[in-house]
Amino acid sequence: MGTEELRTAVLQEATAEATALIEAATVQASQLVDSQKRQLEEQAEKRAAEHRAIRDHDIVTRTAALKIELRNALLKRKQELLAGLYQEFEQNIRNDDVLYHAYLERAMKQIGEETPLSIECRQQDASTILALLPKGGKWKSVRIDAMLADGNGGFIVHFAEAELDLTLSAASTALREVTLVEAAQVLFGDKR
């Protein structure tokens, strides 16, 4: 074999080895790229899942906060409505002459048998209360003090050692205490 043939054989063998090395390197590089691509995809999926979990948690948290805020606003509005009902009750009685006179008569009956020292009322109610007092006896000495605020109706009875509040606001407060549980169940209870 001549130099030329040897050179051609060595060149062919080197080319074959280089081709095999290139193919092996290409396969190895391809595997490495695929492995890194899978790792990157897994990391991307993991981060996307973490992001979705954080976003879902934020949505749940915000939704819960908004529900609480809405519930609190509704409760506040219902409480305002309830307070408004009792105020309206007082105003309706105070503004209706027949109802107000009936209230004063009923309140006068609540005084009982003991004679008070004085009765505190509004200026405009003094003559009506005087007319409602029992006639004769110790009742003649009962003093009518017209010093109660105009915004309040009814009267306050003063005894030697006690006081009896028969004002509309006191009656409204007593009514509120009696009806509070029932009103709360209607306004705030479960609706099934």
C-alpha positions in Angstrom: 0.0 0.0 0.0 1.2 3.3 -1.0 1.3 6.5 0.9 -1.7 7.8 -1.0 -3.7 4.8 -0.2 -2.6 4.9 3.4 -3.5 8.5 3.6 -6.9 7.9 2.1 -7.5 5.0 4.5 -6.4 7.1 7.5 -8.5 10.0 6.2 -11.5 7.7 5.8 -11.0 6.2 9.2 -10.6 9.6 10.8 -13.6 10.9 8.9 -15.6 7.9 10.2 -14.4 8.4 13.7 -15.1 12.2 13.5 -18.6 11.4 12.1 -19.2 8.9 14.9 -17.9 11.4 17.5 -20.1 14.2 16.0 -23.1 11.9 16.0 -22.4 10.8 19.6 -21.9 14.4 20.6 -25.1 15.4 18.7 -27.1 12.6 20.5 -25.5 13.6 23.8 -26.2 17.3 23.2 -29.8 16.5 22.1 -30.3 14.4 25.3 -28.9 17.2 27.4 -31.1 19.8 25.7 -34.1 17.5 26.1 -33.3 17.0 29.8 -32.8 20.7 30.4 -36.0 21.4 28.4 -37.9 19.0 30.6 -36.4 20.5 33.8 -37.3 24.0 32.6 -40.9 22.9 31.7 -41.2 21.2 35.1 -39.9 24.4 36.8 -42.3 26.5 34.7 -45.2 24.2 35.5 -44.3 24.3 39.2 -44.0 28.1 39.2 -47.3 28.4 37.3 -49.0 26.0 39.8 -47.5 28.1 42.7 -48.7 31.3 41.1 -52.2 29.8 40.5 -52.3 28.6 44.1 -51.3 32.1 45.4 -53.8 33.7 43.1 -56.6 31.3 44.1 -55.7 31.9 47.8 -55.8 35.7 47.2 -59.2 35.3 45.5 -60.6 33.2 48.3 -59.2 35.7 50.9 -60.6 38.7 49.1 -63.9 37.0 48.6 -64.1 36.1 52.3 -63.2 39.7 53.2 -65.8 41.1 50.8 -68.4 38.8 52.2 -67.6 39.9 55.8 -67.7 43.5 54.7 -71.0 43.0 53.0 -72.4 41.1 56.0 -71.3 43.9 58.4 -72.8 46.5 56.1 -76.1 44.6 56.1 -76.1 44.1 59.9 -75.3 47.8 60.4 -78.2 48.8 58.0 -80.6 46.4 59.8 -79.6 47.8 63.2 -80.2 51.3 61.8 -83.6 50.2 60.5 -84.5 48.7 63.9 -83.4 51.8 65.8 -85.4 53.9 63.3 -88.5 51.8 63.9 -88.4 52.6 67.6 -87.9 56.3 66.9 -90.8 56.2 64.5 -92.9 54.5 67.2 -92.2 57.4 69.5 -92.8 60.1 66.9 -96.1 58.4 65.8 -97.4 58.5 69.3 -96.2 62.0 70.0 -97.6 63.3 66.7 -101.1 61.7 67.0 -103.1 63.5 69.6 -105.5 60.6 70.2 -102.7 58.1 70.7 -100.7 60.5 72.8 -103.6 61.2 75.1 -104.2 57.5 75.4 -100.6 57.0 76.3 -100.7 59.7 79.0 -103.9 58.1 80.5 -102.2 54.7 80.6 -99.0 56.1 82.0 -101.1 57.9 84.7 -102.5 54.5 85.8 -99.0 53.2 86.2 -98.3 55.7 89.0 -100.4 53.5 91.4 -101.8 54.5 94.8 -98.8 56.3 96.3 -99.1 60.1 95.9 -96.0 61.6 94.2 -94.3 64.9 95.2 -94.1 66.2 91.7 -94.6 65.3 88.0 -92.1 66.6 85.5 -93.6 67.0 82.0 -93.4 69.1 78.8 -95.0 72.6 78.9 -97.7 71.7 76.4 -98.7 68.6 78.5 -99.0 70.3 81.9 -102.8 71.0 81.6 -103.5 67.5 80.2 -101.6 65.8 83.0 -103.2 68.1 85.6 -106.7 67.0 84.3 -105.7 63.3 84.4 -104.7 63.5 88.1 -107.1 61.9 90.6 -109.3 64.6 92.2 -109.2 65.4 95.9 -107.1 64.2 98.8 -103.3 64.2 98.7 -103.3 64.6 94.9 -104.1 68.3 95.2 -100.6 68.9 96.5 -98.8 67.2 93.6 -96.6 69.8 91.8 -96.5 69.9 88.0 -93.1 70.9 86.8 -93.2 71.8 83.1 -89.4 71.4 82.4 -89.2 68.2 80.3 -87.6 68.7 76.9 -90.1 69.3 74.0 -88.6 66.4 72.1 -89.7 63.9 74.7 -93.3 63.1 75.5 -94.8 61.6 78.7 -93.6 62.5 82.1 -91.4 61.6 85.1 -93.0 61.0 88.5 -91.0 62.0 91.6 -91.7 60.3 94.9 -90.0 61.0 98.2 -87.4 58.3 97.6 -87.9 57.2 94.1 -88.5 58.2 90.5 -90.7 56.6 87.9 -89.8 57.4 84.3 -93.0 57.3 82.1 -91.6 59.2 79.2 -92.0 58.0 75.6 -88.3 57.3 75.3 -88.4 55.1 78.4 -91.5 53.3 77.1 -89.7 52.8 73.7 -86.6 51.5 75.6 -88.8 49.1 77.6 -90.6 48.0 74.3 -87.2 47.5 72.7 -86.1 45.2 75.6 -89.3 43.2 75.4 -89.2 42.8 71.6 -85.4 42.7 71.1 -85.1 38.9 70.7 -88.0 38.6 68.3 -86.9 41.6 66.2 -83.4 40.3 66.1 -84.6 36.9 64.9 -86.6 38.5 62.2 -83.8 40.8 61.1 -80.7 38.9 61.8 -81.7 35.2 62.1 -81.2 32.4 59.6 -83.6 32.4 56.7 -84.2 28.8 55.9 
